[in-house]
Amino acid sequence: MNDPAFLRLIWLASPALPVGGFSYSEGLESAIERGLVADEAGAARWLQDQLSLTLARCELPLLAAALRAWQAQDLPRLRALNDWQLHTRETHELRRQTEQMGRAMLDWLRAHDATDPRLGTLASLEPAPSWPLAFALAAVQAAAPPQQTLLAFGFGWAENLVQAAMKAVPLGQRAGQRVLAQLAGALPGCVESALACGDEARQSYSPMLAIVSALHETQYSRLFRS
């Protein structure tokens, strides 16, 4: 991977990327409120489960498929993948998250190169471009390899969720780094399985996550948008 592609992936994985990822806990805040996560070990277990049961089986395989579709400029395929992502979000909050982050990425890409005609394709995805589809286009623009793209996407997710755990549990800096190290250690295996995952094996099924996400929508006191 050349230096510009490498730096672009670091940029895309950064919590400072202005797409709002830091403002979501993806149900973690609700799990903490209900005593399902109460300490470092609980946060590590919850996020490890989420990585293996949702990210590795859903978002990462979807991202890999979207990379191939962008490279082939296959608009029907892109629409089908975007529809799948939106239709499999199990709560209002989770759907709003992927739509909001997708739109924010579209705006960020337009600010950097408004002449790319693929941005029009991304904008045409209705009712909104989802986050994995938008991230995939950013990686294709950078000519980043699929494996490294999925690693960057996964690490960005992990860093945002660990930051959420540090604020909401709360955890100290060292505890947060230990949790992040566990997620980083598991991520390469998740990426390998995601790259080998076909459409028929891709799935979105995490009942407990869906329940706590739905409960978060009416939670009295909240730090995060999901």
Backbone bond lengths (Angstrom), bond angles and torsions (degrees), N, CA, C in turn:
res aa  C-N    CA-C-N  psi(-1)  N-CA   C-N-CA  omega(-1)  CA-C   N-CA-C  phi
1 M - - - 1.461 - - 1.520 108.68 -
2 N 1.349 116.57 131.61 1.455 119.51 -178.68 1.524 110.69 -75.31
3 D 1.323 115.41 165.62 1.468 120.86 -175.07 1.535 112.92 -60.29
4 P 1.338 120.29 -45.01 1.472 118.84 179.29 1.529 112.91 -59.91
5 A 1.335 117.26 -40.46 1.466 120.11 178.69 1.522 110.90 -65.40
6 F 1.334 116.27 -41.81 1.463 120.96 179.05 1.522 111.10 -61.59
7 L 1.323 116.53 -46.77 1.463 120.50 179.96 1.520 111.67 -65.92
8 R 1.350 116.51 -35.91 1.459 119.82 178.69 1.528 110.45 -63.98
9 L 1.334 117.78 -40.65 1.450 120.12 179.24 1.528 111.43 -66.46
10 I 1.321 118.14 -38.96 1.465 120.97 174.95 1.515 109.85 -59.43
11 W 1.320 116.22 -42.51 1.458 122.93 178.77 1.532 110.17 -61.77
12 L 1.331 116.54 -47.07 1.462 120.55 -178.19 1.524 111.86 -66.03
13 A 1.331 117.90 -30.54 1.461 121.13 -179.05 1.521 112.85 -82.83
14 S 1.316 118.35 -9.41 1.458 121.86 -174.41 1.531 111.92 -71.98
15 P 1.349 117.96 136.07 1.463 120.21 173.43 1.529 112.72 -62.27
16 A 1.337 116.24 -17.22 1.465 120.00 178.58 1.521 113.11 -78.01
17 L 1.352 117.87 -9.98 1.459 120.09 177.17 1.530 108.82 -58.65
18 P 1.331 118.51 128.06 1.470 120.47 -171.24 1.531 113.77 -78.42
19 V 1.343 115.56 60.54 1.465 119.89 177.52 1.529 111.39 -117.27
20 G 1.338 117.09 -1.67 1.460 120.47 174.02 1.508 115.78 86.89
21 G 1.340 118.87 11.26 1.453 120.22 -178.05 1.518 113.56 -59.29
22 F 1.326 117.67 -31.80 1.460 121.77 -178.38 1.525 112.77 -67.04
23 S 1.323 117.96 -16.18 1.466 120.96 -174.84 1.522 113.14 -90.30
24 Y 1.340 117.59 3.16 1.461 121.74 -178.44 1.525 110.90 -117.34
25 S 1.327 116.28 144.49 1.465 120.47 174.06 1.524 111.41 -115.23
26 E 1.331 118.21 -4.30 1.466 123.51 177.41 1.524 112.12 52.67
27 G 1.316 115.71 47.16 1.455 121.00 177.28 1.515 114.87 88.66
28 L 1.336 118.24 -13.42 1.467 120.88 -177.68 1.522 111.34 -61.56
29 E 1.325 117.63 -40.65 1.466 120.04 -179.43 1.526 110.89 -61.05
30 S 1.316 116.77 -38.59 1.463 120.63 177.98 1.527 110.99 -68.75
31 A 1.330 116.85 -38.71 1.467 120.27 177.42 1.528 110.77 -62.76
32 I 1.314 116.91 -37.12 1.469 121.07 177.34 1.522 110.06 -68.02
33 E 1.322 117.67 -43.83 1.461 122.82 180.00 1.525 111.25 -58.02
34 R 1.325 117.07 -35.22 1.468 121.99 -176.13 1.525 113.42 -96.82
35 G 1.321 116.98 10.66 1.454 120.96 173.60 1.519 115.17 79.24
36 L 1.329 117.68 8.66 1.458 120.02 178.30 1.523 111.77 -75.72
37 V 1.321 116.40 -25.36 1.466 123.20 175.89 1.520 106.93 -130.67
38 A 1.340 116.46 122.21 1.460 118.74 -174.61 1.525 113.66 -132.31
39 D 1.338 117.75 -9.38 1.456 119.64 -175.60 1.527 109.45 -157.05
40 E 1.322 116.32 -173.99 1.466 121.00 -178.17 1.522 111.96 -59.81
41 A 1.334 116.91 -45.39 1.461 119.74 -178.90 1.520 111.29 -63.17
42 G 1.329 116.75 -40.55 1.455 120.48 179.05 1.517 112.26 -66.54
43 A 1.329 116.51 -40.43 1.470 120.05 178.47 1.523 110.50 -65.16
44 A 1.337 116.58 -42.68 1.466 119.94 179.18 1.519 110.80 -62.63
45 R 1.323 116.62 -43.10 1.465 120.44 -179.41 1.532 110.88 -64.59
46 W 1.327 116.53 -44.78 1.467 120.75 -179.20 1.530 111.14 -61.28
47 L 1.317 116.39 -47.62 1.466 120.04 -177.14 1.521 111.83 -71.74
48 Q 1.334 117.71 -33.87 1.465 119.75 174.67 1.528 110.34 -62.86
49 D 1.331 115.86 -42.45 1.465 119.16 177.78 1.520 111.06 -63.79
50 Q 1.325 116.12 -42.24 1.462 119.18 -179.93 1.531 110.98 -64.36
51 L 1.319 116.36 -38.63 1.461 119.94 178.21 1.528 111.16 -62.40
52 S 1.306 117.04 -47.14 1.469 120.22 -174.53 1.523 112.80 -79.16
53 L 1.332 117.50 -31.00 1.465 120.09 -174.07 1.530 113.76 -95.56
54 T 1.322 117.59 -23.27 1.468 119.15 -179.45 1.523 112.15 -117.67
55 L 1.316 117.54 -58.02 1.460 119.47 -175.61 1.531 111.02 -62.80
56 A 1.320 117.32 -45.39 1.472 120.37 -176.28 1.518 112.77 -70.93
57 R 1.329 117.60 -24.70 1.465 120.62 -176.91 1.525 113.39 -103.43
58 C 1.334 115.98 -12.29 1.466 119.01 -174.12 1.527 111.90 -125.74
59 E 1.339 117.45 -76.53 1.455 119.82 -172.05 1.522 114.01 -64.79
60 L 1.338 117.31 -40.86 1.467 118.57 -178.88 1.528 112.28 -68.89
61 P 1.341 120.74 -45.03 1.470 119.21 173.92 1.526 112.37 -62.08
62 L 1.329 116.90 -37.00 1.464 119.78 177.74 1.520 110.56 -63.86
63 L 1.320 116.81 -42.44 1.458 121.25 178.19 1.524 110.81 -61.20
64 A 1.327 117.48 -43.08 1.464 121.01 179.01 1.531 110.45 -61.29
65 A 1.330 116.97 -42.91 1.469 120.65 178.50 1.522 111.15 -65.87
66 A 1.326 116.55 -38.07 1.462 120.41 179.74 1.525 111.65 -66.89
67 L 1.327 117.57 -36.23 1.468 120.45 176.27 1.525 110.52 -58.40
68 R 1.325 115.60 -45.90 1.461 119.53 -179.60 1.534 111.13 -65.74
69 A 1.324 116.50 -37.83 1.467 119.92 -179.51 1.523 111.47 -68.25
70 W 1.326 117.47 -39.15 1.470 119.71 177.40 1.529 110.36 -66.20
71 Q 1.310 116.87 -40.68 1.467 119.77 179.96 1.523 111.31 -64.36
72 A 1.329 116.54 -34.06 1.468 120.85 178.71 1.517 112.79 -87.03
73 Q 1.345 116.44 -6.08 1.463 122.72 -176.34 1.540 110.24 53.20
74 D 1.310 114.75 45.76 1.463 122.78 -176.73 1.530 109.30 -95.08
75 L 1.324 117.10 90.65 1.454 121.26 -175.14 1.529 112.64 -63.37
76 P 1.345 120.61 -45.43 1.473 118.84 177.70 1.530 112.41 -57.56
77 R 1.328 116.18 -39.93 1.460 119.79 178.64 1.525 110.91 -65.47
78 L 1.323 117.75 -42.13 1.467 121.20 178.19 1.521 110.92 -61.16
79 R 1.318 116.42 -42.07 1.468 119.68 178.66 1.521 111.06 -64.31
80 A 1.321 116.83 -41.37 1.462 120.57 -179.84 1.528 110.96 -64.54
81 L 1.326 117.05 -41.99 1.461 120.60 178.93 1.523 111.15 -66.24
82 N 1.327 117.01 -41.14 1.461 120.14 178.89 1.533 110.56 -64.47
83 D 1.329 116.26 -42.89 1.462 120.03 177.81 1.525 110.90 -60.10
84 W 1.331 116.25 -42.59 1.470 119.70 179.93 1.521 110.94 -60.39
85 Q 1.314 116.79 -44.19 1.465 120.15 179.90 1.524 111.28 -61.49
86 L 1.315 116.93 -47.24 1.466 119.87 -177.35 1.523 111.65 -68.59
87 H 1.320 117.41 -39.73 1.463 120.77 -176.63 1.525 112.87 -73.46
88 T 1.314 118.07 -20.28 1.460 120.27 -179.40 1.519 112.93 -96.38
89 R 1.332 118.47 1.95 1.462 119.44 173.57 1.527 106.96 -72.33
90 E 1.326 116.85 127.11 1.463 120.53 -168.91 1.525 114.42 -89.04
91 T 1.321 117.64 -10.79 1.462 120.26 178.13 1.522 109.81 -138.13
92 H 1.314 114.50 163.51 1.464 120.62 178.12 1.526 110.59 -59.24
93 E 1.339 116.99 -43.22 1.462 120.36 -177.57 1.525 111.73 -63.19
94 L 1.319 117.20 -44.40 1.460 119.66 -177.75 1.525 111.38 -66.43
95 R 1.332 116.52 -35.73 1.468 118.55 177.45 1.529 110.25 -69.41
96 R 1.317 117.08 -43.73 1.468 119.74 178.82 1.519 110.86 -61.32
97 Q 1.318 118.09 -35.14 1.460 121.14 179.41 1.523 111.38 -62.09
98 T 1.332 117.08 -52.11 1.465 119.35 -177.08 1.524 111.33 -65.77
99 E 1.349 117.51 -33.76 1.456 120.16 177.53 1.529 111.26 -70.19
100 Q 1.329 117.01 -45.75 1.466 120.50 -178.12 1.523 111.42 -64.02
101 M 1.331 116.84 -43.60 1.452 119.60 -179.55 1.530 110.97 -69.51
102 G 1.333 117.14 -34.60 1.464 119.87 176.01 1.515 112.24 -63.84
103 R 1.333 116.18 -44.43 1.473 120.03 178.13 1.521 111.02 -64.04
104 A 1.341 116.49 -40.77 1.465 120.14 -179.71 1.528 110.78 -64.58
105 M 1.332 117.03 -38.71 1.459 119.49 176.96 1.524 110.81 -65.64
106 L 1.324 117.45 -40.19 1.465 120.96 176.12 1.522 110.37 -57.71
107 D 1.325 117.70 -45.42 1.468 121.08 178.58 1.517 111.14 -62.36
108 W 1.334 116.75 -40.52 1.465 120.82 -179.61 1.522 110.39 -65.86
109 L 1.317 117.43 -41.99 1.460 120.95 178.90 1.526 111.08 -65.60
110 R 1.313 116.89 -39.77 1.464 120.19 177.63 1.526 111.24 -62.43
111 A 1.315 116.88 -36.71 1.463 120.59 -179.67 1.519 111.87 -67.36
112 H 1.340 117.23 -24.01 1.459 120.49 -177.88 1.522 113.37 -96.89
113 D 1.328 117.69 -30.01 1.471 119.85 178.83 1.519 108.76 -160.01
114 A 1.307 115.66 84.36 1.466 120.67 -176.21 1.518 112.23 -72.60
115 T 1.339 118.14 -7.91 1.461 120.41 -175.49 1.530 113.29 -87.54
116 D 1.321 117.78 -11.10 1.464 120.25 -177.85 1.532 109.04 -67.72
117 P 1.325 119.44 118.04 1.465 120.87 -177.34 1.518 113.22 -65.65
118 R 1.327 117.26 -19.68 1.466 119.92 179.25 1.522 111.81 -68.03
119 L 1.327 117.04 -20.07 1.463 119.51 176.91 1.525 110.72 -65.40
120 G 1.317 116.54 -33.34 1.455 119.92 175.33 1.516 111.49 -64.60
121 T 1.331 115.89 -37.78 1.465 120.05 176.67 1.518 110.52 -65.29
122 L 1.333 116.73 -44.22 1.461 120.47 178.54 1.525 110.41 -60.66
123 A 1.324 116.38 -43.67 1.464 120.53 -179.24 1.521 112.22 -66.13
124 S 1.338 117.37 -24.54 1.460 121.00 -177.02 1.525 112.86 -79.56
125 L 1.330 117.50 -11.17 1.462 120.12 -179.90 1.525 108.81 -69.44
126 E 1.315 116.71 121.60 1.464 121.46 -172.73 1.533 111.08 -110.34
127 P 1.364 116.34 147.90 1.460 127.71 0.19 1.531 113.62 -79.19
128 A 1.337 116.01 -6.74 1.467 120.70 177.39 1.518 108.22 -164.69
129 P 1.333 117.34 151.64 1.467 119.01 172.40 1.528 109.29 -70.86
130 S 1.307 116.81 134.45 1.460 119.78 179.15 1.529 110.13 -82.39
131 W 1.321 115.47 162.46 1.463 121.29 -176.02 1.530 112.90 -59.19
132 P 1.332 121.29 -48.21 1.471 118.61 -179.98 1.525 113.41 -62.27
133 L 1.343 117.71 -36.20 1.467 119.77 179.59 1.521 111.19 -67.15
134 A 1.331 116.70 -39.14 1.462 120.47 179.16 1.527 111.13 -70.46
135 F 1.320 117.38 -41.47 1.462 121.05 178.01 1.522 110.27 -62.28
136 A 1.322 116.32 -39.80 1.465 120.16 -179.81 1.522 111.42 -60.78
137 L 1.332 117.30 -42.39 1.459 119.36 178.97 1.526 110.57 -63.68
138 A 1.331 117.28 -41.77 1.467 120.05 178.50 1.523 110.94 -59.16
139 A 1.326 117.35 -39.34 1.465 120.78 179.78 1.522 111.29 -71.02
140 V 1.329 117.64 -38.48 1.463 120.60 177.76 1.525 110.43 -65.42
141 Q 1.312 117.55 -39.09 1.459 120.41 176.10 1.528 111.29 -58.22
142 A 1.324 116.18 -34.58 1.466 121.01 -178.94 1.517 112.82 -85.48
143 A 1.345 117.84 -2.83 1.462 122.85 -176.01 1.521 111.30 57.34
144 A 1.325 116.46 38.71 1.462 121.34 -179.88 1.524 110.32 -83.99
145 P 1.329 119.11 140.37 1.466 122.07 179.10 1.532 111.37 -65.81
146 P 1.323 117.73 151.57 1.467 121.01 -177.38 1.531 114.08 -57.32
147 Q 1.335 117.48 -46.75 1.452 119.32 -176.64 1.525 111.40 -60.20
148 Q 1.323 116.77 -46.39 1.458 120.11 -179.96 1.533 111.42 -67.73
149 T 1.328 117.06 -32.72 1.458 120.45 177.11 1.520 110.89 -63.73
150 L 1.323 116.89 -45.62 1.462 120.12 179.19 1.530 111.60 -66.38
151 L 1.332 116.97 -36.54 1.463 119.69 176.61 1.530 110.97 -63.56
152 A 1.336 116.67 -42.40 1.463 120.20 179.42 1.522 110.81 -64.76
153 F 1.330 116.83 -43.91 1.467 121.44 178.68 1.530 110.11 -60.06
154 G 1.332 116.14 -46.28 1.451 120.00 -178.64 1.516 112.92 -67.00
155 F 1.337 116.92 -39.51 1.462 118.35 179.95 1.525 110.94 -69.31
156 G 1.337 117.54 -36.60 1.455 119.66 175.76 1.516 110.99 -60.93
157 W 1.339 116.82 -42.62 1.463 120.82 175.81 1.528 110.18 -59.75
158 A 1.328 117.41 -48.32 1.459 121.55 -176.85 1.518 111.56 -61.29
159 E 1.324 116.91 -43.89 1.462 119.42 -178.43 1.522 111.27 -65.21
160 N 1.325 117.71 -40.90 1.463 120.49 177.97 1.526 111.53 -63.39
161 L 1.338 117.35 -43.28 1.463 120.39 -177.83 1.519 112.01 -71.84
162 V 1.322 118.14 -34.31 1.463 120.36 175.58 1.524 109.96 -66.54
163 Q 1.325 117.16 -40.12 1.467 119.84 175.91 1.527 110.32 -61.04
164 A 1.336 117.30 -39.10 1.458 120.41 177.41 1.530 110.60 -63.24
165 A 1.326 116.97 -42.31 1.462 120.70 178.47 1.523 111.49 -63.81
166 M 1.324 116.87 -39.68 1.460 120.36 179.75 1.530 111.17 -61.74
167 K 1.319 116.75 -36.34 1.461 120.08 -179.64 1.524 112.42 -78.83
168 A 1.332 117.08 -38.96 1.458 120.23 -168.05 1.524 113.80 -94.88
169 V 1.354 120.15 -27.35 1.470 119.14 -177.87 1.530 112.31 -67.11
170 P 1.348 121.47 -53.69 1.469 129.61 -4.52 1.534 110.68 -91.51
171 L 1.354 114.35 165.52 1.450 121.56 175.30 1.521 109.23 -121.87
172 G 1.320 116.49 153.06 1.451 120.73 174.24 1.523 111.28 -79.89
173 Q 1.321 115.65 172.17 1.453 120.95 -178.50 1.531 111.56 -60.35
174 R 1.317 117.68 -45.07 1.467 120.03 -178.13 1.528 110.90 -66.17
175 A 1.312 116.86 -40.83 1.466 119.92 178.05 1.531 110.05 -62.82
176 G 1.327 116.08 -42.59 1.462 119.75 178.24 1.516 111.56 -60.68
177 Q 1.330 117.02 -39.82 1.462 119.90 179.45 1.526 111.83 -68.37
178 R 1.321 116.65 -34.10 1.468 119.07 177.31 1.534 110.59 -66.20
179 V 1.322 116.55 -41.67 1.463 120.12 177.89 1.527 110.10 -64.07
180 L 1.339 116.13 -43.38 1.456 120.08 179.66 1.527 111.13 -62.82
181 A 1.320 117.01 -37.61 1.471 120.36 178.40 1.529 110.93 -63.31
182 Q 1.329 117.76 -38.52 1.462 120.34 177.78 1.528 111.07 -64.86
183 L 1.321 116.61 -43.29 1.459 120.26 179.04 1.523 110.99 -65.24
184 A 1.336 116.64 -42.13 1.468 120.22 178.78 1.523 111.18 -62.96
185 G 1.320 116.94 -35.88 1.454 119.85 178.90 1.521 112.97 -67.73
186 A 1.326 116.40 -32.16 1.472 120.52 -179.34 1.519 112.68 -85.34
187 L 1.311 116.90 -18.92 1.468 120.87 -171.59 1.537 114.01 -63.51
188 P 1.340 121.00 -44.14 1.476 118.83 -179.03 1.528 113.44 -57.01
189 G 1.331 117.97 -40.12 1.455 120.20 177.72 1.515 112.18 -64.94
190 C 1.332 116.70 -38.28 1.464 120.89 177.10 1.525 110.94 -64.42
191 V 1.319 116.51 -38.45 1.462 120.86 179.21 1.523 110.67 -65.84
192 E 1.314 116.85 -42.57 1.469 120.08 179.60 1.525 111.10 -61.21
193 S 1.323 116.25 -43.59 1.468 118.55 179.51 1.521 111.00 -68.48
194 A 1.317 117.44 -34.62 1.461 121.04 179.34 1.518 111.36 -66.93
195 L 1.327 117.07 -38.89 1.464 120.35 179.89 1.528 111.56 -66.24
196 A 1.310 116.33 -26.22 1.471 120.53 -179.85 1.525 112.67 -93.70
197 C 1.326 116.75 0.28 1.464 121.36 -174.42 1.528 110.76 -87.07
198 G 1.317 117.56 122.45 1.457 121.59 176.44 1.520 112.19 -88.11
199 D 1.315 116.12 177.17 1.458 121.02 -178.29 1.525 112.14 -58.28
200 E 1.317 116.44 -38.28 1.460 119.85 -175.30 1.525 112.23 -70.66
201 A 1.329 117.22 -21.14 1.464 121.13 -179.52 1.519 112.69 -98.08
202 R 1.317 116.97 -17.22 1.470 119.60 179.63 1.525 109.09 -66.66
203 Q 1.329 116.90 135.36 1.457 119.19 -176.78 1.518 111.54 -149.67
204 S 1.323 114.72 158.68 1.458 122.15 175.33 1.518 107.25 -132.30
205 Y 1.324 116.05 95.57 1.459 120.65 -176.54 1.517 108.76 -148.61
206 S 1.324 116.04 100.65 1.467 121.80 179.06 1.520 107.66 -146.35
207 P 1.342 117.82 80.96 1.470 121.49 -172.56 1.524 114.51 -56.78
208 M 1.333 117.91 -43.96 1.462 119.16 -178.15 1.525 111.20 -64.33
209 L 1.330 116.46 -40.53 1.457 119.72 178.09 1.527 110.46 -63.31
210 A 1.328 116.71 -40.56 1.460 120.36 178.87 1.525 110.85 -63.86
211 I 1.337 117.05 -40.09 1.470 120.63 -179.28 1.518 111.02 -64.37
212 V 1.352 116.72 -49.21 1.468 118.10 -177.50 1.530 110.82 -68.69
213 S 1.324 117.17 -30.86 1.460 119.68 176.22 1.520 110.47 -65.54
214 A 1.329 117.17 -42.99 1.461 120.57 178.61 1.526 111.34 -64.93
215 L 1.332 116.53 -40.15 1.459 120.01 178.34 1.526 111.85 -64.55
216 H 1.328 116.11 -32.22 1.467 119.73 -179.30 1.526 111.86 -63.15
217 E 1.330 117.00 -27.45 1.460 120.50 -177.24 1.525 112.36 -62.65
218 T 1.348 117.28 -24.06 1.467 120.54 179.38 1.528 111.44 -117.63
219 Q 1.317 117.36 12.80 1.463 120.35 178.81 1.519 110.01 -65.01
220 Y 1.333 116.70 138.36 1.461 120.41 -172.29 1.529 112.37 -67.36
221 S 1.319 116.79 -49.76 1.468 121.35 -176.53 1.519 108.67 -115.83
222 R 1.344 117.08 125.72 1.459 120.85 -174.54 1.532 110.69 -138.66
223 L 1.315 115.85 139.47 1.471 122.44 171.49 1.523 110.94 -95.21
224 F 1.342 116.26 -28.27 1.464 121.71 -169.98 1.522 111.37 -117.83
225 R 1.328 115.34 161.70 1.460 121.56 -177.66 1.520 112.51 -83.44
226 S 1.322 117.65 -9.34 1.473 120.85 175.45 1.517 108.89 -148.00
